Structure formats: structure tokens, C-alpha cells
Amino acid sequence: MVWAISDLHLPARQKPMDIFGPHWANHFERISADWIGRVQPQDVVLLPGDLSWAMHLEEAQEDLARIGALPGIKLLLRGNHDFWWSSIGRVRRMLPEGCFALQNDSLLLDGVLFAGSRGWTIPAEPDGDSDDARIYRRERQRLEMSLRNARERSADAPLIAMMHYPPRTESAEGFSDLLRQYGVQDVVYGHLHGAGLAGAICGEVDGVNYHQVSCDGLDFRLAPIMK
């Protein structure tokens, strides 16, 4: 099985998440109970960003250890609030056993490819000179680097992509052309919360299955992606 859940927002700095609403109370305990009850050791769990409120890698150690102690093979991706995520070499050296970080590359596990990039807000003028446009273009390059690396590993294996930001909107294609070009089967993403979840792209669009997996949108339960 492949599962996914995003935006754990673990309280490395003891930031209580229930300030965002009572439904966040004891959220990680509820996620953990569901996780332990359904995930097998050989399963893969995708975690597309916003894992910890920590500001520095050393501060994130406890939160990473909590994730590492849960069953399954964990694939981590950086989110916009993961300020602790420093150089990829340092991050990988700090990860517990059974945890892997994706950045500009890919993994092949049991015949399934995994790739991805953080992404960014899709600007109104993608070719413009704004900061958002420049970051957006850079993130497209990073996503393509990861997807290309995956297809170099296997031209025909099922490919699942992870992103933190939504890959597309109702009015903007965003990153979705790259997902189609490299034959992505499923893409998981987070970032959206509360009222923002109402506009999330879910289901099949142009041959790609979109999964919005922010934990509050899933009632703090993991989403099954592939059996």
C-alpha cells in the first residue's frame, strides 16, 4: 500500500495547533493511532511537506524521531514552513531509519517510482519578473529534474509525484503539463487548510489523479493512494 498525509505541523516549538480550531486538538495523537492501525511495515507513507515548526535541523530531531517511529517507509518532502530543512545532505544524515527525503531526485521502491518538488503559488504572469514568478519557474525546473531522474530509473514503472503546493488550479495549469509529460499516475499535495480546501483539485484530470492530503482535510487519517 501507498498512503499519504501532509502538513503534520509537529510542535517543535510547542506551537499548539488548536489555535486554528478545536478540531486540531491532539491531532498528531489521532494521526498516529490511525497510522499504527492501518500501515504495515512494508507500506510507503508519503509526507509532502510542513512536517515541523522547527526553525533549525537540530530542533526538528524530536519531531523526525516521532515520524520515524511509526510503521512503514516514510518519504519526506519540504514544505513552505519547513525552515529547519537545510542542505539535503545534512537532512538525510539526520533522518531516522526508514525515512527518505526527496529533493531533485527520485526513488524506486518495489516497482513504483516516487518523485516530487515543493512547488509554489502559481503566479498570474508566470513569465513575469515578480519574486513569485521567479520562484515558480525555479520550482518547475526542480520538479522536472526529479521527474526526469525517475524516468531514467524506469521508463514504464508507475510514477507517483509529491508536491507541497497545489500543482494546478481551476484556471491555471501550473505544473500539470510536466506531470502529464512524464506519465505521472498520481500526485499528492497539501498546503491548503480550512476554507481553502473547498477549491482543491481532486480526482482525475487529463489522465493524472490528484489527491489533496492536508491532514485536517482528511479528518487526521491517512489517505490510501495505491494498493
C-alpha positions in Angstrom: 0.0 0.0 0.0 1.0 3.6 -0.6 -0.5 6.2 1.8 -0.2 9.9 2.1 -0.8 12.7 4.7 0.5 16.2 4.7 1.0 19.2 6.9 1.6 17.4 10.2 2.9 20.7 11.7 4.5 19.0 14.7 5.1 21.3 17.6 8.9 21.5 17.8 8.5 25.0 19.3 5.4 23.9 21.3 3.1 25.7 19.0 -0.4 24.5 19.8 -2.3 23.7 16.6 -5.7 24.0 18.3 -5.3 27.8 18.0 -6.5 27.1 14.4 -9.7 25.4 15.7 -10.7 22.8 18.2 -10.6 20.1 15.5 -6.8 20.3 15.7 -6.7 19.3 19.4 -4.3 16.3 19.9 -4.1 16.0 16.1 -0.8 14.0 16.0 -2.1 11.5 18.5 -5.1 10.9 16.3 -3.0 10.6 13.2 -0.6 8.2 15.0 -3.5 6.0 16.1 -4.9 5.7 12.6 -1.4 5.2 11.2 -0.5 2.4 13.6 -3.8 0.7 13.0 -3.6 0.6 9.2 0.0 0.9 7.9 2.1 -2.3 7.5 5.9 -2.2 7.8 6.3 -2.7 4.0 3.9 0.1 3.1 5.0 3.5 1.9 3.8 6.7 3.5 4.2 10.0 1.6 4.6 13.2 3.6 4.5 16.2 1.3 5.7 19.0 3.5 5.1 21.2 6.5 6.3 18.5 8.9 7.6 20.5 11.8 7.5 24.1 13.1 11.2 23.8 14.0 13.5 26.6 12.7 16.7 24.6 12.8 17.5 21.0 11.9 18.6 20.1 15.4 15.3 21.4 16.7 13.4 19.1 14.3 15.1 15.9 15.6 12.4 15.0 18.1 9.7 15.5 15.5 11.5 13.4 12.9 12.0 10.7 15.5 8.3 10.6 16.2 7.6 10.2 12.5 10.4 7.6 12.2 8.9 5.5 15.0 5.7 4.9 13.0 5.3 1.9 10.7 6.2 1.9 7.1 8.7 3.5 4.7 8.4 7.3 5.0 9.1 9.7 2.1 9.5 13.3 3.1 9.3 16.4 1.0 9.9 20.0 2.0 7.0 22.4 2.6 6.9 26.2 2.9 7.1 26.1 6.7 9.9 23.6 6.9 12.5 26.2 7.7 14.6 23.5 9.5 15.2 21.8 6.2 18.8 22.8 5.4 21.2 21.2 2.9 19.8 17.8 1.6 23.0 16.0 2.8 22.5 17.2 6.4 18.8 16.4 6.3 19.4 12.9 5.1 22.1 12.2 7.7 19.6 13.3 10.4 16.7 11.2 9.3 15.8 8.1 11.3 16.0 4.6 9.7 13.2 4.0 7.2 12.8 7.7 6.3 13.9 9.2 3.0 14.0 12.8 1.7 13.2 13.7 -1.9 15.0 16.7 -3.4 15.7 17.0 -7.2 15.9 13.2 -7.4 13.6 10.1 -7.1 13.2 6.7 -5.5 12.2 3.3 -6.9 10.6 1.1 -4.3 9.0 -2.2 -5.1 8.5 -1.3 -8.7 6.9 2.1 -8.0 8.7 5.4 -8.8 8.4 8.4 -6.4 9.5 11.9 -7.4 8.5 15.5 -6.5 9.2 19.1 -5.6 7.8 21.7 -3.2 6.2 23.7 -6.0 4.9 27.3 -5.5 1.9 29.6 -5.8 1.0 29.7 -9.5 1.5 33.4 -10.5 -0.9 35.3 -12.7 2.1 36.0 -15.0 4.4 33.0 -14.9 6.9 34.7 -17.3 7.0 37.9 -15.4 9.7 39.5 -13.2 7.9 39.1 -9.8 9.5 37.2 -7.0 6.7 34.6 -7.2 7.2 34.2 -10.9 11.0 33.6 -10.5 10.4 31.0 -7.7 7.7 29.3 -9.7 10.0 28.9 -12.7 12.7 27.5 -10.4 10.4 25.0 -8.9 9.3 23.9 -12.3 12.9 23.2 -13.1 13.3 21.2 -9.8 10.2 19.2 -10.5 11.3 18.4 -14.0 14.7 17.4 -12.7 13.1 14.9 -10.2 10.7 13.5 -12.8 13.4 13.1 -15.4 15.5 11.3 -12.8 12.6 9.0 -12.1 12.2 8.1 -15.8 15.9 7.4 -16.1 15.4 4.8 -13.5 12.4 3.2 -15.3 10.6 4.3 -18.5 7.4 2.4 -17.7 7.1 1.9 -13.9 4.1 3.6 -12.2 5.2 7.1 -11.1 3.7 8.9 -8.1 4.6 12.6 -7.6 4.7 14.6 -4.4 4.2 18.3 -4.2 3.5 20.6 -1.3 1.7 23.4 -3.2 -1.3 22.6 -5.4 0.1 21.6 -8.8 -2.7 23.4 -10.7 -5.9 25.4 -10.1 -9.2 25.6 -11.9 -7.9 28.4 -14.0 -4.2 27.8 -14.3 -2.4 24.6 -15.5 0.7 25.4 -13.3 2.8 22.3 -13.0 0.3 19.8 -14.5 1.9 19.8 -18.0 5.1 18.3 -16.5 3.1 15.7 -14.7 1.5 14.6 -17.9 4.7 14.8 -19.9 6.4 12.3 -17.6 3.5 10.0 -17.3 2.7 10.6 -13.6 -0.1 8.4 -12.4 -0.9 10.0 -9.1 0.1 13.3 -7.5 -0.3 14.1 -3.8 -0.2 17.6 -2.4 -1.0 19.6 0.8 -0.7 23.2 1.9 -4.4 24.0 1.8 -6.4 24.3 5.0 -9.9 25.4 6.1 -11.9 27.2 3.5 -9.0 26.7 1.0 -9.8 23.0 0.8 -13.1 23.8 -1.0 -11.2 24.7 -4.1 -8.8 21.8 -4.1 -8.4 19.9 -7.3 -9.2 16.2 -6.6 -9.7 13.2 -8.9 -8.6 12.6 -12.5 -7.7 15.5 -14.7 -6.2 14.7 -18.1 -5.0 11.3 -17.0 -3.4 12.3 -13.7 -5.1 11.5 -10.4 -4.9 14.4 -8.0 -5.0 13.8 -4.2 -5.3 16.7 -1.7 -3.9 15.2 1.6 -3.6 18.0 4.1 -4.3 16.2 7.4 -7.2 18.4 8.5 -8.9 17.8 5.2 -8.6 14.1 5.9 -10.0 14.2 9.4 -6.5 13.3 10.5 -6.5 9.9 8.8 -4.1 8.7 6.1 -5.3 8.7 2.5 -4.8 5.4 0.6 -3.2 6.2 -2.8 -2.2 2.8 -4.3 -2.8 -0.8 -3.4 
